[in-house]
Amino acid sequence: MASLRAVRRRVCTRKRKYATLAEARDAAMAMQRRTGRQFSVYRCSFCGSAHVGKSIGVRKAAQRAKFAGRGDTLETTANTAN
């Protein structure tokens, strides 16, 4: 099984790299206008570039929808993992 660090590094290589946070913010705003979704901008700890990602609220909503179909909740799943 791959380590969490290796998985994150692999995901980083698939994302577009921006030299500055300002460039990434501009791209995120254009993406938001085009799609109607919210995006977040962050500095990558692996490559040092700025990336655009789905905002945390969007990811949590997607996770809730995924678990709702199974009859689980995030809280229930998290509690059973410990």
Secondary structure, 3 states (H helix, E strand, C coil): CCCHHHHHHHHHHHCCCECCHHHHHHHHHHHHHHHCCCEEEEECCCCCCEEEEECHHHHHHHHHHHHHHHCCCHHHHHHHHC
